């Protein structure tokens, strides 16, 4: 009923910038939280940034001061502006969204969805 489509990944040199976008579509009444996680080979998936419906934001410690998350509620889209990129930022970046759909039932009707992932590579 819901899908997340990610875009904006690619190869960039250290110190460069990329902007990721994540667009949600389908049966959406409300998006409670949107965010980004990343996973590098052999490492645990970690939080990059998340933004809730009140625009409260959490960043992972390693990206504070360099990355900025935002959302466009009318477009059901979140953005991740990544500046001053480092080789350590190389990973697959996954968008996630916690979504309440029309007609949802149950004690906790919010469902978490994940995008397919987009590769970000930072190297010379």
C-alpha positions in Angstrom: 0.0 0.0 0.0 3.0 2.3 0.6 6.3 2.6 -1.2 9.4 4.7 -0.6 11.5 5.7 -3.6 15.0 7.0 -2.9 17.2 9.1 -5.2 20.3 11.1 -5.2 23.0 8.6 -4.3 26.3 8.4 -6.2 30.0 8.8 -6.1 31.5 12.0 -4.8 35.0 13.2 -3.7 35.9 13.9 -0.1 34.6 17.3 0.9 31.8 17.1 -1.7 28.1 17.2 -1.2 25.1 15.1 -2.2 21.4 15.4 -1.6 19.2 12.4 -1.1 15.5 12.4 -1.5 12.9 9.9 -0.3 9.4 10.1 -1.7 6.5 8.2 -0.1 3.4 7.3 -2.0 0.3 5.1 -1.6 -2.2 4.9 1.2 -1.0 7.6 3.5 -3.0 9.4 6.1 0.0 10.7 8.0 3.7 10.2 8.2 4.8 10.2 11.8 8.5 10.0 11.3 10.9 9.9 8.3 14.5 9.2 8.5 17.7 7.7 7.1 19.8 4.8 8.2 23.0 3.6 6.6 25.0 0.4 6.5 28.5 -0.1 5.4 30.0 -3.5 4.6 30.6 -5.5 7.8 29.0 -2.9 10.0 25.8 -2.5 11.9 23.1 -0.4 10.4 23.1 3.0 12.1 20.9 6.0 12.4 21.8 9.0 10.2 19.0 11.4 10.8 15.3 11.3 11.6 12.5 14.0 11.6 9.1 13.7 13.1 5.8 15.3 12.3 6.6 18.2 14.7 9.9 18.8 12.9 11.9 17.4 15.8 15.2 16.1 14.6 17.7 13.5 15.7 21.1 13.1 14.1 23.7 10.4 14.5 26.8 11.8 16.3 29.1 11.2 13.3 27.0 13.4 11.0 26.1 16.3 13.3 27.1 19.6 11.8 27.5 18.1 8.3 24.1 16.6 7.3 20.7 18.3 7.4 17.4 16.5 7.2 14.2 18.2 6.1 10.7 17.2 4.9 8.1 18.5 2.6 4.8 17.3 4.1 2.7 18.2 1.0 4.9 16.0 -1.1 5.4 13.2 1.4 9.1 13.6 0.8 12.2 13.8 3.0 15.6 15.2 2.0 19.0 14.6 3.4 21.6 17.2 2.5 25.1 15.8 3.0 28.0 18.2 3.1 31.7 17.8 3.8 31.5 14.2 2.9 34.1 11.8 4.2 35.2 8.3 3.1 33.7 7.0 6.3 30.3 8.1 5.0 30.4 5.5 2.3 27.5 3.1 2.8 24.1 2.1 1.5 21.6 4.7 2.7 18.1 3.5 3.5 15.1 5.7 3.9 12.5 4.7 6.5 9.0 6.1 7.3 6.5 5.3 10.0 3.1 5.7 8.3 -0.5 5.7 9.4 -2.7 4.7 6.5 -6.4 5.3 5.8 -8.4 2.5 7.3 -5.6 1.2 9.5 -6.8 -0.9 12.4 -5.1 -2.4 15.4 -3.8 -1.3 18.8 -0.8 0.4 17.1 -1.7 1.0 13.4 1.5 2.8 12.4 3.7 0.7 10.1 7.3 1.2 9.3 8.4 1.1 5.6 11.8 1.0 4.1 13.2 2.1 0.8 15.4 0.0 -1.4 18.6 1.7 -0.4 20.9 4.0 -2.4 24.6 3.7 -2.6 26.7 6.7 -1.4 30.4 6.3 -2.2 33.0 8.9 -1.1 36.5 8.5 -2.5 39.2 10.2 -4.5 
